[in-house]
Amino acid sequence: MISMATKPVVPPPPNLPAKPQPPEDGGGALVVERIAQRVEPPKMYQVVMLNDDFTPMEFVIEVLQHFFGKSREAATQIMLKIHLDGKGVCGVYSHEIAETKVAQVMDAANGAGHPLQAVSEPVE
């Protein structure tokens, strides 16, 4: 006896309920409340270069000009502050940029064989 396979009958899916409609306010408008958000500016960091007795002053001036975009006169003033006070601020930046500037200064100093040090500190 040969029987034919038949597919079982699948009932159709039940009718899905209609999307709920927002209540009518007469004009059909939907009111959305906007809440003001206060965004604080990012915390700033200063790049500070530290004095040492071995790095030539001319090298410090070149680093300030190249990595911090200082003019020759401004770089000389910062270099003298570093030399006389033991440290000097090279610039103020967001955290990521300050860390990048510190890394650039350290790489340049190491590449030139100088012990120049730079750090980033939060601005208070």
Secondary structure as GFF3:
##gff-version 3
##sequence-region A 1 124
A	DSSP	beta_strand	44	50	.	.	.	ID=ss1
A	DSSP	alpha_helix	57	68	.	.	.	ID=ss2
A	DSSP	alpha_helix	72	85	.	.	.	ID=ss3
A	DSSP	beta_strand	87	94	.	.	.	ID=ss4
A	DSSP	alpha_helix	95	112	.	.	.	ID=ss5
A	DSSP	beta_strand	117	122	.	.	.	ID=ss6
###
